[in-house]
Amino acid sequence: MTPAYTFTFYIARRFLAAALILLVALTLLVSLFDFVELLRRAAGRPEAHFGIVATIAALRMPFIAMQLLPFAILLGGMLAFWRLARGSELIVARAAGISAFAFLAGPTAVALLTGITAITAISPLSSAMLARAERLDASFLRAGGGVTALAGGRLWLRQSDAGIEPGGVAILTGRPARLLGTDRADFVMTEVTVWRLSRQDQPLQRLEAPRARLMGGNWQLEEVTQFQMGRPLPSQHPSITLPTILTPDRIEDSVASPDTLSFWALPGFIELLEQSGFSALRHRLQLHSLLSTPFLAVAMALLAAGFSMRHSRQGGAAAAIATGVAAGFALYVLDRVTGEFGEAGSLPVWLAAWAPTATGLLLALALLLHLEEG
């Protein structure tokens, strides 16, 4: 193995160790504050005992780690490169003819692989645990939360309906009588109204029912009053079956946070949402954000190198590191701002998700080129 490869591998190991240490430390710190906040919310709820609160906090930890990963890479990388620069190891390597881009290949590869592992392996675990935490939170800590808080306690659903006219649409609304997540065998709504529309959104029929049950791929409406366009009087039916592709899980996912869906589940669920008439904007933004995670990790690794490889004898090392932390925070703010614009539809989804990553990469490359030329 040549000295260049040996040194690159050495730096990669130091970089990975520092990033993992910072990730664990930051996750434990933020989880501690999250646990304290959950204890505060549970103070007036006798049913939310310490075990429930601790379970919710533990279930949220992988999600917190996913959110903190770019900052752990930035801070861990700055720590690793600063220690290498202070020990003059980088100076010796550069004097031996190894360029900055050569020995940064290792940390860059580590950051890229870490980001890929996060979205492909950690994301499914994180989303499943977060979904469980959200259900526990809704059951024990929230007052009137979950789907019953939507539109004054009513749930609105839209689905395709070819029963009257090909390409038709059915809009259902009602009050969930059984909270999602408690019994997933079926799903019951009361005070149900169904509007059946043509493909041009013209009303064709209205159904009123005191109760509807979702089971076996069908809505079972009981004691139905049917209002038909062109008929002056309604008709009564003991029951009406309305086919649907919706399931209790899909209804819950459609109103839940996109963070509760894994990277692998998002593409199919986006397609399902669009087929059912739901807005998939937030889920598309989440998918693009996950796709950009490996490249954001690379940007953070290169930023860490650019801001911390200055030799301590040249002075200004503390100011450079502080500037690097400020740059990381600025990228976080940019990510939040572009995300809000993306959810509002003011920015294309791809631009809202990839703008912070592209900005970080360009800034890091500019710093490294300046460092190499200097």
N, C-alpha and C positions, 0 to 999 in steps of 0.2 A: 504494500500500500504506500503510495507516494506521500510525502510530508503534507502536501496541500489537502489530500483527502483525509489524512489522519487528523489534521487540525480542524477541518470542517466538521468531521464527526465528533470531535471533542467539544466544539462550540455548540453543536446541535444537542448533545447530551446536557450540557450546562443550561442551555436555553429551555429545554423541555422540563428539566427538574425545577427551575425557577418558576416557570409558568404554572406547573401543577401545584407547587407550594402556594403560590399566590391565589390560584383558583380555589383551593381548599380553604385557605384562610378567609378570603372574601366571601365565599359561600357560607361559611360558618358564622361570620360576623353579620351578614345581611339576614341570615335565617334567624339569628338571635333576636334582632330587632323585629322581624316578622312575628316571631313567637310571642314577644312582649305585646305587640299590637293585638294579636289574637287573644291573649289573656285579658287585655283591656276590654275587648268586645264581648268576651264571655263572662265578664264580671257579674252582669245582671241576669244570667241565664243558668239556672241550677242544673238543667239537663246537659249543658256543655261543660262536662267535668274536665279535669286536667288531662286525662288520657285522650279525650277527643281532640283537645287543642294541640297536644303534642303530636298526634297522628296527622292532623292537617298540616302542621308546620313541617313534619318530616316528609310528607308527600309532596310538598312544594319545593323541596330542596333541589331536585334535578332541574326543575324549571328555572330556579334562581341561578343555578350554575350555568345553564345555557345562556341566560341573559348576561352574565358576568364574564363569559369566556373571552370576548374581545379585550376587555379591560385587563383580565388576568394575563393575557398574552402580551399586552402593551407594558404593564408594570413588571411582569416577570422578565420580559426581554430587556427592559431598561436596567433592571437589577443585574441580570447576567452580563450584559455588555459593559455596564459601569464597573463591575468587579474585574472583568477582563482588561478594561482600559487602565484601571488603577494598578493592576499587576504588570502593566507594560506588555502583556501577552499579544495584544493587537499590534502594538508598535513593532515588536519583534517579527511578527508574521508579515507585516507590510514591508519591513526591511528585507525580509527573505524573498520578496517578489510576489507575495500572495495578495491579490487585489481584494478590495472590500466585497465586491460582487462574488468572488470565488468562495470566500469563507462564509458568506451569508447564504449560500445555497442550502446548507444544512438546516439552519433555523427556518428558512423559507419553506423547505419541504416538510419540516415538522409542523409548522403552522398550518400548511395546506392539508396535511393528513389529519391533523387534529380537528380542523373544521369539517372535513368530510366525515370523520368518525362521529362528530357531534350530531350532524343532521341525519345520518343514516342509521346509527346505532343508539345514540342517546335520545334523539327526538322521540322515537316510539315509546320508550320508557317514560320520558318526561311528560308527554302528552297524556298517557294513560294514568299516571299518578296525579297529574294536575286535574284531570277530569274527576277522579275520585275525590280529591281534595275539595273541588268546587261543589260536588254534591253534598259532602259532609258540611261544608260551610253554609250552603243553602238550607240544609235541614236543621242545623243547630245554632247558627250565629246570625243569620239574616232574618229580618222581620218583613215578611211578604215579598221575599226575593224570588228568583227563578222566573219561570215562564209566566207565573200568575201575576207578576208585576207589570207585564206588557199590556199596554193599551187598556189601563183600568182593570186589569185582571182577566182580560180576554186574549186568547191566542188566535192569531190570523195565519192561515195556511193557504197556499196556492198550489194547484196540481193540474196536470193535463186531464182532459175529460172528453173522450170520444163517444160517450154513451148517447148523446143527442145528435151531435154533428162532428165529423172528423176534424181534428185540430182544435176542438173546443177546450175551454178552461173552466175549472171549478174553483171557487174561492170559499173556504170554510172558516167560520169563526165560532168560538165557544169558550166556555170556562173550563179549564182542566180540573176534573174532579179527582184525578189521581196524579200526584206529583211524579214527574219523570225521575227515574233513578230508584224509586222504591219498589216497583213491581214492573218488570220489563216484559211480562208476558203479553199484556195488552195495554191500551191507553184509552181512558174514558174522558169524554167532554160532555158538559151539560149546556142547556140553553143554546143549542146549535142552530146556526143558519148557514145554508149553502146556496150560493149564487152560481148557476150554470150559464156560462157565456159562450157565444160563438167565437170563431177565430178572429172576427172583427171586433170582439169585446162587446157585442150586443147582447142584452139579457134575453135568455130563453126560458129559464125556469128558476123558481126559488123554492127551497125546501126548509121547513121549520120543524125541529124535533127537540123534545126535552132532553134527549140523551143519544149519544153516538159512541160506539165502541170500535176501536181500530184493532183488527185481529185478522190474521190469515190473508193479508194483502187486500183487505176490503174495509171500508167504513160501513158498519151496521147501524143504520138510523132507525130508531124506534118511535112508533106513534107519530108518523110523519104527516104534516100538512103540506100539500103540494100546490103551488101557485104556478099556473102555466100561462105563458104569454098568449093572448088572444081568447082566453077563457075567463068569463066574469067571475065564476065561483071556484073556490079551491076544492081539492079532493083530499080524502083521508086515506092513509095506507097504514097497515099495522107495522110494516118495516120496509125499508128500501136499502138495497146494497149498492154501494158506490165503489168501484175498483180504484185502487191507489197503489203507487209504488212507495209510499211513505211507510216508515216503521217508527216505533217509539224512539229507537236510537237516532234515526235520521232527523226526527223532529227536534230532539234535544240538541243534536249537533248543529242544526240550522240556527238555533237561537243562542248557542253557547259560544264562548270565545274561540277563535281559530287556533289559539295556543293549545287547545285540548285535542287537536288532530295532529297526527304524526306526519312527517314528510312523505311517507309512502301512501297515506290515506288521502292527502289533499287533492291530487289530480282527479281521482275518481269522484270525490265528493263535490268538487267544483263543477264537474260535468253534471252530476245529479242535481245540484242546486239550480243550475241554469235550465235543465229540463223541467224542473218543478216550478219555475218562475221566481225563485228566490234570487236576491242579489248575491253574487259571489265576489264582490269587490274586495271585501276584507280578507277572504280566503286566498284570492289571487295575490294580494299584497303579502300575506304571510308566506305563501309558497316562494315568491321571488326573494323575500327576505332570507328564507332558509337557504335558497340557492346561492345567495351572495355571501353567506357566512364563511365558507372557506377562503374566499378572496378578501373578505374583511379581516380575517385572521392574518393573512399574508401582509396586508397593508399595515396592521398593527405591529407585526414583527419588524417590518422594514422601518416604520416610524420609530420604534424603540431603538433600532440600530442608529438611525440618523441623528437622534437626539442625545444618545448616551455614549457614543464611541469617542467623543473628544477626550484627549488625554488630560488627566487632572492637573498636570504641570502647566498646561496652557491656560488654565483658569476658566471660570465661567461654567464649570461642569454642573453646579447646583442650579444655575439659571437655565441651562439647556434642558436638564431633567424636568424642572418645573414647567418649562415651555412645552415639553413633550406631554406631560400630564394635562396641561391646558388644551393642547391640540386634540388629545383623546376625548376630553369632555366636550370640545366644540363639535367633534364628529358625532358624539352621542346626541347633542342638541339638534344638529342637522338631521340626524336620522329620525328623531321625534317629529320635527317640523315637517319634513317631507312625507313622513308616514301619515300625519294628520291631513295634509293636502291630498295624499293618495286616497285615503278613506273617503274624503269629501268629493272625490272625482275631479279635483282641480288640476291634478297632475296625472299623467299616464302611470299605470301601476309599475311598469318596469323602471321608469325614471325615479319614482318615489323610493323604490327599494334599492336601486343600484347607485344612486347619486352619492350617498355617504362613502360607499366602498370605492367608487371611482375617484372621489376627492382625496381620500386617504392614500390611495396608490400613487396618484400624481404628486401629492405633497412628499411622500416618502422617497419616490424616485428623484425628485428635485433635490432633496436634502442629500441623498447618497451621491448623486452626480457632483454636487458642490463639495462634498467631503472627499471624493475620489480625486477630483481635480485639484483640491487644495493640498 
